[in-house]
Amino acid sequence: MATFADFETDLMAFSVSAAIVAAYYGFLNMKVRSNPTYTIHGVNALARSLWVEHIMRTPSKDVMAVQTMRNFIMGSSLMASTAALLIIGTLTLSGQAENIAQSWHALSFKGSFATELWIIKVMFLLLDFIVAFFAFAMSVRLANHVVFMVNVPEQGAHHNFTPKAVARRLQRAGNMFAIGMRAFLFAVPLVFWLFGPYFLLLSSVGLVVALYHLDRCEPEEVLEPEIKPAIPAQVMQAKYAK
């Protein structure tokens, strides 16, 4: 039976990794307060709101709306199916703790090989994939609601079918999709944790660096139109006089 001291290194690595991710999201929230479009998520939220208003006020765009929502639902359904397969694979992995717990730590010079700790790691990974599955499933559910609402004419409609109300429901679907994708990304450090605590730390730092570059949406430089030098009138006259 393993003791608490045997788990000390892994617990410290997990705590530091969680602190790194929490610090990154604290920094991101601070930036978003001053600039809502600092992240790509803010830009996507703005685009979804403008898209719904444009679709609902332009009746001729109803076919494009259905096609766009269909593509969104197909993407969420695919990711939900992927999460379900990963849940099954993780459950299969949990039944082989005694056989592979020590072999997976071959490259780790620190950390516990205890079966109890291996089960805890797999449970964290399983919980992460369950969150991803639930988020993608909710994204499909909310998007299915929006498919009908977005084609309701604005004139004389119920207050729940106004462009702003429909846009809020689409925002929830988009947020759920983003949560599912973020859960997939968080699975990377959890998978590396199976190989040892130091792999967890390194992968967490790498994940935060990657997210810093992926989440930002810096405004592109506004390029001034190139002004071609005017051709003198004498040159034009000489050219066409030949």
matplotlib code that plots the C-alpha trace (Angstrom):
import matplotlib.pyplot as plt

x = [0.0, 1.5, 1.8, 1.1, 4.9, 5.1, 2.7, 4.4, 6.3, 3.3, 1.0, 3.6, 3.9, 0.1, -0.3, 2.4, 0.9, -2.6, -1.1, 0.5, -2.7, -4.7, -2.1, -2.4, -6.2, -6.0, -3.8, -6.2, -9.2, -7.3, -6.6, -10.2, -11.6, -9.8, -10.2, -13.0, -11.5, -8.1, -8.7, -9.9, -12.9, -14.0, -13.7, -15.7, -18.4, -18.7, -18.8, -21.6, -23.7, -23.3, -24.0, -27.3, -28.5, -27.6, -29.3, -32.5, -32.8, -32.1, -34.8, -32.9, -30.1, -32.1, -30.5, -27.0, -28.0, -29.1, -26.0, -23.7, -25.5, -25.4, -21.6, -21.3, -23.4, -21.4, -18.2, -19.6, -21.0, -17.6, -15.8, -18.4, -17.9, -14.2, -14.6, -16.7, -14.0, -11.4, -13.6, -13.8, -10.0, -9.3, -11.6, -9.7, -6.4, -7.6, -7.9, -4.2, -2.7, -0.7, 0.8, 1.9, 2.2, 5.9, 6.9, 5.4, 7.6, 10.8, 11.9, 10.9, 13.6, 11.1, 7.5, 5.6, 4.9, 1.9, -1.2, -3.4, -1.7, -2.0, -5.8, -6.0, -4.2, -6.5, -9.5, -8.4, -8.0, -11.4, -13.0, -11.4, -12.8, -16.3, -16.3, -15.3, -18.1, -20.7, -19.6, -19.8, -23.1, -24.5, -23.1, -25.1, -28.2, -28.0, -27.2, -30.2, -32.4, -30.8, -31.4, -35.2, -34.9, -32.6, -35.3, -38.1, -38.9, -38.1, -41.3, -43.9, -41.8, -41.8, -39.2, -37.3, -36.8, -35.2, -31.7, -30.1, -31.9, -31.0, -27.4, -27.1, -28.1, -25.7, -23.0, -23.7, -23.3, -20.0, -18.8, -19.6, -17.7, -14.7, -14.9, -14.8, -11.8, -10.0, -10.7, -9.0, -6.0, -5.9, -5.7, -2.2, -0.6, -2.7, -1.5, 2.1, 1.5, 1.1, 4.8, 6.0, 5.5, 8.2, 6.6, 3.5, 5.3, 7.0, 3.9, 1.9, 4.4, 4.4, 0.6, 0.5, 3.0, 1.0, -2.3, -0.7, -0.1, -3.4, -5.7, -4.4, -6.0, -3.7, -5.1, -3.4, -1.5, -3.5, -1.7, -2.0, -3.0, 0.0, -0.1, 1.4, 3.3, 1.4, 2.7, 3.4, 1.1, 4.0, 5.2, 1.7, 1.4, 4.8, 3.9, 0.6, 2.1, 4.3]
y = [0.0, 3.3, 6.2, 9.9, 10.6, 8.4, 10.7, 13.9, 14.5, 13.9, 16.1, 18.9, 18.6, 18.6, 21.6, 23.6, 22.7, 23.7, 27.0, 27.7, 27.2, 29.3, 32.1, 32.0, 32.3, 35.1, 37.0, 36.3, 37.5, 40.7, 41.4, 40.6, 43.1, 46.0, 44.6, 42.0, 41.1, 40.4, 36.7, 34.7, 33.6, 37.2, 37.8, 34.6, 35.7, 39.1, 37.3, 35.0, 37.9, 39.9, 36.8, 36.0, 39.6, 39.6, 36.3, 37.2, 40.5, 39.1, 36.5, 35.4, 34.0, 31.3, 28.5, 29.7, 29.8, 26.1, 25.0, 26.9, 25.5, 22.0, 22.3, 23.5, 20.6, 18.0, 19.3, 19.1, 15.6, 14.4, 15.8, 14.2, 10.8, 11.2, 12.0, 8.9, 6.7, 8.3, 7.5, 3.9, 3.8, 5.3, 2.8, 0.0, 1.6, 1.7, -2.1, -2.6, -0.6, -3.5, -4.4, -1.1, 1.3, 0.6, 0.3, 3.7, 5.2, 3.9, 7.4, 9.0, 9.1, 10.5, 9.7, 6.8, 3.5, 2.7, 1.3, 3.6, 6.7, 5.3, 4.8, 8.4, 9.7, 7.7, 9.0, 12.6, 11.8, 10.1, 13.1, 15.4, 13.4, 13.2, 17.0, 17.2, 14.8, 16.7, 20.0, 18.8, 17.2, 20.4, 22.3, 20.0, 20.4, 24.2, 24.5, 22.3, 24.9, 27.8, 26.1, 26.7, 30.1, 31.7, 31.3, 33.0, 36.4, 39.2, 41.2, 40.2, 37.5, 36.5, 38.3, 35.1, 35.0, 38.4, 38.5, 39.3, 36.4, 33.9, 35.2, 34.5, 30.8, 30.5, 32.0, 29.3, 26.6, 28.2, 28.4, 24.8, 23.8, 25.9, 24.2, 20.8, 21.7, 23.1, 19.9, 18.0, 20.3, 19.8, 16.0, 16.5, 17.2, 14.5, 11.9, 12.9, 12.6, 8.9, 8.8, 10.8, 14.1, 16.0, 15.2, 16.8, 20.0, 20.3, 19.5, 22.1, 24.8, 23.8, 23.9, 27.4, 28.7, 27.2, 28.6, 32.0, 32.0, 30.4, 32.5, 35.9, 37.8, 40.7, 43.3, 43.1, 46.1, 48.4, 48.7, 52.1, 51.8, 52.0, 55.3, 55.1, 58.2, 60.3, 60.3, 63.8, 65.0, 65.7, 62.1, 60.8, 63.1, 62.0, 58.4, 58.5, 60.9, 58.2]
z = [0.0, -1.1, 1.4, 0.9, 0.8, -2.3, -4.1, -3.1, -6.3, -8.5, -6.3, -6.5, -10.3, -10.6, -8.4, -10.2, -13.6, -12.5, -11.2, -14.5, -16.4, -13.9, -14.2, -18.0, -17.8, -15.3, -17.7, -20.5, -18.6, -17.7, -21.3, -22.4, -19.9, -21.6, -25.2, -25.8, -29.2, -27.8, -28.2, -31.2, -29.1, -28.8, -32.5, -33.2, -30.7, -32.5, -35.9, -34.8, -33.5, -36.7, -38.8, -37.0, -37.4, -41.1, -41.7, -39.9, -41.6, -45.1, -46.0, -49.1, -46.9, -45.3, -47.4, -46.5, -42.9, -42.9, -44.7, -42.3, -39.2, -40.8, -41.1, -37.5, -36.2, -38.3, -36.7, -33.2, -33.9, -35.1, -32.1, -29.7, -31.4, -31.0, -27.3, -26.9, -28.5, -26.3, -23.2, -24.2, -24.8, -21.4, -19.7, -21.4, -20.2, -16.6, -16.6, -17.4, -14.5, -13.0, -16.3, -17.7, -14.8, -14.2, -17.9, -18.7, -16.1, -17.6, -18.6, -15.3, -12.6, -10.1, -9.1, -7.8, -9.7, -7.4, -9.0, -6.9, -8.4, -11.9, -11.4, -10.2, -13.3, -15.6, -13.7, -14.4, -18.0, -18.2, -16.5, -19.1, -22.0, -20.4, -20.1, -23.8, -24.8, -22.7, -24.2, -27.8, -27.2, -25.7, -28.7, -31.1, -29.0, -28.9, -32.6, -33.4, -31.7, -33.6, -36.9, -36.5, -34.7, -37.3, -40.0, -38.0, -39.6, -37.3, -37.9, -35.4, -33.8, -30.2, -28.0, -27.7, -31.5, -31.9, -33.5, -30.2, -28.4, -31.2, -31.2, -27.5, -28.1, -30.9, -28.6, -26.1, -28.8, -29.8, -26.2, -25.6, -28.7, -27.5, -24.1, -25.7, -27.8, -24.8, -22.9, -25.7, -25.4, -21.6, -22.2, -23.6, -20.2, -18.5, -21.0, -20.4, -16.7, -17.2, -18.1, -15.0, -13.1, -14.9, -18.2, -16.8, -16.0, -19.4, -21.3, -19.3, -20.1, -23.7, -23.7, -22.3, -24.8, -27.6, -26.3, -25.9, -29.7, -30.6, -28.5, -29.4, -32.2, -32.9, -35.4, -38.7, -39.9, -42.1, -45.4, -47.1, -50.7, -53.1, -54.9, -58.3, -59.5, -61.9, -65.5, -66.7, -69.5, -71.8, -71.6, -72.4, -75.4, -76.7, -76.2, -78.2, -80.8, -82.2]

ax = plt.figure().add_subplot(projection="3d")
ax.plot(x, y, z, "-o")
ax.set_aspect("equal")
plt.show()
